[in-house]
Amino acid sequence: GIPVNDSAVDTAPERRPLTEALRFVASGSAIKFRPFRGEDIRPLIRQILQQWPKATFTLIGANPRNNFWWWGLKLRFGQRLQLRSYIPYEQYMAFMQQTDFFIDSHPFPGGTAFAEQILAGRRGIGLIAKVQGYSPADKLKRASVAEVLATVQDYQDAGIIEEIIAVNG
């Protein structure tokens, strides 16, 4: 596994209580979210925003001008779908403190963001990709949109933090 910074993690971090106005975030370079060979994160985002009418979804790393594949969802959901190409690190860390669920990039996952956000107390979810590395954090990913939505409803991650530290720490 790719090493992550686990120096501040001794126990499971405290999480924000869930409300109807859930905050979902995904981040990564724009290419990690571009639909590829039938793999696409947009159906998941669409279902999240439909199932939780007060929820917001922020994608950090998307270029709203050039990444045309986001235009349809942006028109449909307006301000509930935030597309940000960049956030300075300090603002990113503060923003993440108010996030309920961190969604790994899809169809191209990879890197350390998913495991790091789980270690920081975010609830991690995502879709299993055809190509990916390995971290115990990947156990929180599901094969279908319906399974991810069910995970949001009944989130279980007992033991994952310890496994992430053992493999990636």
C-alpha positions, 0 to 999 in steps of 0.5 A: 500500500501507499504510505499515508500520514497516520501520526495523528490517529490513535483511535477512531476520529469523532464524526459529525452526526448525520443530518438530512443535509448531507455533505458529500465530497470527492477530490482528485485530478479531473481525469480520474472522474472522466467516464471511461469504457462504461465506468462513470461516477455520474450515476452515483452522484445523480442518485445521491442528490435525488435520494437526499434532496437537501444534500450537496456534492462537491467535486474538487479537481474538476474544470467546469469549463473543459470537463463537459461531462459534468454540464448535464448534472450541473444544470440539473442540480445547480448549486447542490453540485459544486465543481471546483478546480482548486481549493488552497490546502488550508481551505481544503482541510477546513472544508473537509471538517464539515464533510460527511462522506468522502467518495473515492475517484472513479473510474480511476482511483488511486493515491492516498486521499481516500485512506487519508480522509477515512483516517481523518474521520470522514466516512469513506464510500465509493464504487469498485473500479476495474483498475485500482491499487489496494488499501483496506479502505477499498473494503468500503467500496461497493460494486453498484450504485444501489450498494453504495446508497445502502452503505450511506444509510447503514455505514459500517467501518469497524476495524478499517482504521486499524487495517489502513494503519497496518497496511498504509501507515 
